[in-house]
Amino acid sequence: MIQNKSIPERIFDMFNMVFLLVIMIITLYPLIYVVIASFSSPSAIYQSKGLLLYPLNPTLEGYELVFRNRSILSGYTNTVFYMAVGTPINLVLTSLGAYVLSRKKLKWSKLFMMMIVITMYFSGGLIPLFLIVRGLGLIGKFWAVILPGAISTWNLIVMRTAFQAIPDSLEESAKIDGAHDFIILFKIIIPLSLPILAVMGLFYGVGHWNAWFYAVVFLRNRAMYPLQLILRELLIMNVERESFKLVTTSELQAVEMMQLLKYAVIVVATVPILFVYPFLQKYFVKGVMIGSLKG
């Protein structure tokens, strides 16, 4: 039987609801503002003050400029390629490493884990990384964007913890039937770990979608730049408007159009990855909890 809540409890619940609503508005409004501004007239949005709750003189000029520019389209294609190729590589390598480290009979397992955990706090730095990538002959190739971050230490530890939660009896039964490690991993461990794999795939996929630093350091051909690097040039470096073929009559109009273009590019770069979350939401909480039960 559900008891009626007391007045203090109702006040507390109401306070929580109001507080969370305010936090939600503060969190979502910047994104909403960018979306609304991307559909607004350049001059109207440039002159507007205060909150923006609806498009001002709605227009699609910003999106027309985005899809007219070849650099943005090639950056979009490159980002999708890096994510589509890099994420499976991340999952396979992380799964293999996590499986090995999760075996109780592994010799010197504590030493290996200590060496891996140390990399979370200390690294060789950019220069040794550059020398390694150059020594492998990857400078200027798309593999230089994918392979240096092929395994995340944190994701490896989380996946290892999830694999350790699977009963040892399943592995022992499989070995009795003649199964080797690869069969145990891909026929038993992986099917039972789909939630954590979905979460790791989301983490790695979002990481590839937002990545730009390795592209700056290792790529030499602008045609291979990911979308986020093109966006960085537009937002931070203020690339010349001639590259976007802006036909304007005054300097002020050019500034207004570049501002509109920035909003449109942010939307184009952000919205696609947001659509991935609803499909993986049911796995997200379960996967993270599975990976955090044991140390």
C-alpha positions as CSV (number, residue, x, y, z in Angstrom):
1,M,0.0,0.0,0.0
2,I,1.4,3.4,-1.0
3,Q,1.3,5.9,1.8
4,N,0.5,9.5,1.2
5,K,3.6,11.7,1.3
6,S,3.9,14.3,4.0
7,I,4.0,18.0,3.3
8,P,7.8,18.3,3.8
9,E,8.3,15.4,1.4
10,R,6.1,17.0,-1.2
11,I,7.9,20.3,-0.8
12,F,11.2,18.5,-1.3
13,D,10.0,16.7,-4.4
14,M,8.7,19.9,-5.9
15,F,12.0,21.6,-5.2
16,N,13.9,18.8,-6.9
17,M,11.6,19.0,-9.9
18,V,12.1,22.8,-10.2
19,F,15.8,22.5,-9.7
20,L,16.2,19.8,-12.3
21,L,14.0,21.7,-14.8
22,V,16.2,24.7,-14.4
23,I,19.3,22.6,-15.0
24,M,17.8,21.1,-18.0
25,I,16.9,24.5,-19.5
26,I,20.4,25.8,-18.8
27,T,21.9,22.7,-20.5
28,L,19.6,22.6,-23.5
29,Y,19.2,26.3,-24.3
30,P,22.6,26.8,-25.9
31,L,21.9,24.0,-28.4
32,I,18.4,25.3,-29.0
33,Y,19.8,28.8,-29.6
34,V,22.2,27.5,-32.2
35,V,19.5,25.5,-34.0
36,I,17.1,28.5,-34.0
37,A,19.9,30.9,-35.1
38,S,20.8,28.6,-38.0
39,F,17.4,29.1,-39.5
40,S,17.2,32.8,-38.9
41,S,18.0,35.7,-41.2
42,P,21.7,36.8,-40.9
43,S,20.9,40.5,-40.3
44,A,18.1,39.7,-37.8
45,I,20.2,37.3,-35.7
46,Y,23.2,39.7,-35.8
47,Q,21.0,42.6,-34.5
48,S,19.0,40.5,-32.0
49,K,19.5,40.9,-28.2
50,G,18.6,38.6,-25.3
51,L,16.9,35.2,-25.5
52,L,16.1,33.7,-28.9
53,L,12.9,31.5,-28.8
54,Y,12.0,31.3,-32.5
55,P,13.6,31.9,-35.9
56,L,13.8,35.5,-37.0
57,N,12.9,35.9,-40.7
58,P,13.3,32.1,-41.3
59,T,15.8,31.2,-44.1
60,L,17.9,28.3,-45.2
61,E,20.8,30.4,-46.5
62,G,23.2,29.0,-43.9
63,Y,22.6,25.4,-44.9
64,E,22.8,26.3,-48.6
65,L,26.3,27.7,-47.9
66,V,27.2,24.6,-45.9
67,F,26.3,22.1,-48.6
68,R,27.7,24.2,-51.3
69,N,31.2,24.1,-49.7
70,R,33.4,21.2,-50.8
71,S,35.6,21.3,-47.8
72,I,32.7,20.7,-45.4
73,L,31.3,17.9,-47.6
74,S,34.7,16.2,-47.8
75,G,35.2,16.7,-44.0
76,Y,31.8,15.1,-43.4
77,T,32.7,12.1,-45.6
78,N,36.1,11.7,-43.9
79,T,34.6,11.8,-40.4
80,V,32.1,9.1,-41.3
81,F,34.9,7.0,-42.8
82,Y,37.2,7.4,-39.7
83,M,34.3,6.5,-37.4
84,A,33.1,3.5,-39.5
85,V,36.7,2.1,-39.8
86,G,38.1,3.1,-36.4
87,T,35.2,2.0,-34.1
88,P,35.3,-1.7,-35.1
89,I,39.1,-1.7,-34.7
90,N,38.7,-0.1,-31.3
91,L,36.2,-2.7,-30.2
92,V,38.2,-5.7,-31.5
93,L,41.5,-4.6,-29.9
94,T,39.9,-3.6,-26.6
95,S,38.0,-6.8,-26.4
96,L,41.1,-8.9,-27.0
97,G,43.1,-7.0,-24.4
98,A,40.2,-7.1,-21.9
99,Y,39.8,-10.8,-22.3
100,V,43.4,-11.6,-21.7
101,L,43.6,-9.3,-18.7
102,S,40.4,-10.8,-17.2
103,R,41.7,-14.4,-17.1
104,K,42.5,-15.4,-13.5
105,K,45.3,-17.7,-14.6
106,L,47.3,-15.0,-16.4
107,K,50.8,-14.7,-15.0
108,W,51.9,-11.2,-13.8
109,S,48.4,-9.9,-14.3
110,K,48.8,-7.3,-11.6
111,L,52.1,-6.1,-13.1
112,F,50.4,-5.8,-16.5
113,M,47.5,-3.9,-15.0
114,M,49.8,-1.5,-13.1
115,M,51.7,-0.7,-16.3
116,I,48.4,-0.1,-18.2
117,V,47.0,2.1,-15.4
118,I,50.1,4.2,-15.3
119,T,49.4,5.4,-18.8
120,M,46.3,7.1,-17.6
121,Y,48.4,9.5,-15.5
122,F,51.7,9.7,-17.4
123,S,52.5,9.6,-21.1
124,G,55.5,10.1,-23.2
125,G,54.1,13.3,-24.8
126,L,53.5,14.5,-28.3
127,I,57.1,14.2,-29.6
128,P,57.6,10.5,-28.8
129,L,54.1,9.8,-30.3
130,F,55.1,11.7,-33.5
131,L,58.4,9.8,-33.7
132,I,56.6,6.5,-33.4
133,V,53.9,7.4,-36.0
134,R,56.7,8.7,-38.4
135,G,58.7,5.5,-37.8
136,L,55.8,3.4,-38.8
137,G,55.4,5.4,-42.0
138,L,51.9,6.7,-41.2
139,I,52.5,10.4,-41.6
140,G,50.0,11.8,-44.1
141,K,47.9,8.6,-44.1
142,F,44.4,8.1,-42.6
143,W,45.8,5.3,-40.3
144,A,47.6,8.0,-38.4
145,V,44.2,9.3,-37.2
146,I,42.9,5.9,-36.2
147,L,45.7,3.8,-34.8
148,P,47.3,6.0,-32.1
149,G,44.1,5.9,-30.1
150,A,43.1,2.4,-30.9
151,I,42.7,1.4,-27.3
152,S,41.5,3.6,-24.5
153,T,42.9,2.6,-21.1
154,W,39.7,3.5,-19.3
155,N,37.5,1.6,-21.7
156,L,39.9,-1.4,-21.5
157,I,39.6,-1.5,-17.7
158,V,35.8,-1.2,-17.8
159,M,35.5,-4.0,-20.4
160,R,37.9,-6.1,-18.4
161,T,35.7,-5.7,-15.3
162,A,32.6,-6.7,-17.3
163,F,34.3,-9.8,-18.6
164,Q,35.3,-10.8,-15.1
165,A,31.7,-10.7,-14.0
166,I,30.9,-13.6,-16.3
167,P,30.8,-16.9,-14.4
168,D,33.9,-19.1,-14.8
169,S,31.8,-22.2,-15.2
170,L,30.9,-21.2,-18.7
171,E,34.5,-21.0,-19.7
172,E,35.3,-24.3,-18.0
173,S,32.4,-26.0,-19.7
174,A,33.5,-24.7,-23.1
175,K,37.1,-25.9,-22.6
176,I,35.8,-29.3,-21.7
177,D,34.0,-29.4,-25.1
178,G,37.3,-28.5,-26.8
179,A,36.8,-24.7,-27.2
180,H,39.9,-22.5,-27.4
181,D,40.2,-18.9,-26.3
182,F,39.0,-17.3,-29.6
183,I,35.8,-19.5,-29.5
184,I,35.3,-18.7,-25.8
185,L,35.7,-15.0,-26.5
186,F,33.6,-14.6,-29.6
187,K,31.0,-17.3,-28.9
188,I,30.5,-16.9,-25.2
189,I,32.0,-13.7,-23.7
190,I,31.0,-11.3,-26.5
191,P,27.4,-12.4,-26.8
192,L,27.0,-12.0,-23.0
193,S,28.6,-8.6,-23.1
194,L,26.6,-6.8,-25.7
195,P,25.5,-4.0,-23.4
196,I,29.1,-3.1,-22.5
197,L,30.1,-3.4,-26.2
198,A,27.3,-1.0,-27.1
199,V,28.6,1.5,-24.6
200,M,32.2,1.2,-25.7
201,G,31.1,1.5,-29.3
202,L,29.3,4.7,-28.4
203,F,32.3,6.1,-26.5
204,Y,34.7,5.3,-29.4
205,G,32.3,6.5,-32.1
206,V,31.7,9.8,-30.4
207,G,35.5,10.1,-29.9
208,H,36.1,9.6,-33.6
209,W,33.3,12.0,-34.6
210,N,34.8,14.8,-32.4
211,A,38.5,14.0,-33.1
212,W,40.6,16.7,-34.8
213,F,44.0,16.8,-32.9
214,Y,45.7,13.8,-34.6
215,A,44.5,15.2,-38.0
216,V,46.3,18.5,-37.2
217,V,49.5,16.8,-36.3
218,F,49.8,13.9,-38.7
219,L,47.8,14.8,-41.9
220,R,49.3,16.8,-44.7
221,N,46.5,16.7,-47.3
222,R,43.6,19.0,-46.6
223,A,41.3,16.7,-48.5
224,M,41.7,14.1,-45.6
225,Y,40.7,16.5,-42.9
226,P,37.7,15.4,-40.7
227,L,34.7,17.6,-40.2
228,Q,35.7,18.8,-36.8
229,L,39.0,20.2,-38.1
230,I,37.0,22.2,-40.8
231,L,34.7,23.4,-38.1
232,R,37.7,24.5,-36.0
233,E,39.1,26.5,-38.9
234,L,35.7,28.2,-39.3
235,L,35.0,28.9,-35.6
236,I,38.5,29.6,-34.2
237,M,40.8,30.5,-37.1
238,N,38.2,32.6,-39.0
239,V,38.9,31.3,-42.5
240,E,38.5,33.7,-45.4
241,R,35.0,34.1,-46.7
242,E,36.2,33.6,-50.2
243,S,36.6,29.9,-49.5
244,F,32.9,29.7,-48.9
245,K,32.0,31.7,-52.0
246,L,30.1,34.4,-50.2
247,V,28.7,37.0,-52.5
248,T,28.1,40.1,-50.4
249,T,27.8,43.8,-51.0
250,S,29.4,45.0,-47.8
251,E,31.8,43.9,-45.0
252,L,29.0,43.9,-42.5
253,Q,26.9,41.6,-44.6
254,A,29.9,39.2,-44.9
255,V,30.3,39.1,-41.2
256,E,26.6,38.4,-40.7
257,M,26.7,35.6,-43.3
258,M,29.8,34.0,-41.7
259,Q,28.0,34.1,-38.3
260,L,25.0,32.3,-39.8
261,L,27.3,29.8,-41.5
262,K,28.9,29.0,-38.1
263,Y,25.6,28.2,-36.6
264,A,24.6,26.0,-39.5
265,V,27.9,24.1,-39.5
266,I,27.6,23.4,-35.7
267,V,24.1,21.9,-36.3
268,V,25.3,19.8,-39.2
269,A,28.2,18.5,-37.2
270,T,26.3,17.8,-34.0
271,V,22.8,16.5,-34.9
272,P,23.8,13.2,-36.6
273,I,25.7,11.9,-33.6
274,L,22.8,12.9,-31.3
275,F,20.5,10.5,-33.2
276,V,22.7,7.6,-32.2
277,Y,22.0,8.0,-28.4
278,P,18.3,6.9,-28.5
279,F,19.2,3.6,-30.1
280,L,21.9,2.8,-27.5
281,Q,20.1,4.3,-24.5
282,K,18.7,1.0,-23.3
283,Y,22.2,-0.5,-23.2
284,F,24.0,2.6,-21.7
285,V,23.1,2.4,-18.0
286,K,23.2,-1.4,-17.9
287,G,26.6,-1.5,-19.7
288,V,28.2,1.1,-17.4
289,M,26.8,-0.7,-14.3
290,I,28.2,-4.0,-15.4
291,G,31.6,-2.5,-16.0
292,S,31.7,-0.8,-12.6
293,L,30.6,-3.6,-10.2
294,K,34.1,-5.0,-9.6
295,G,37.5,-3.4,-9.4
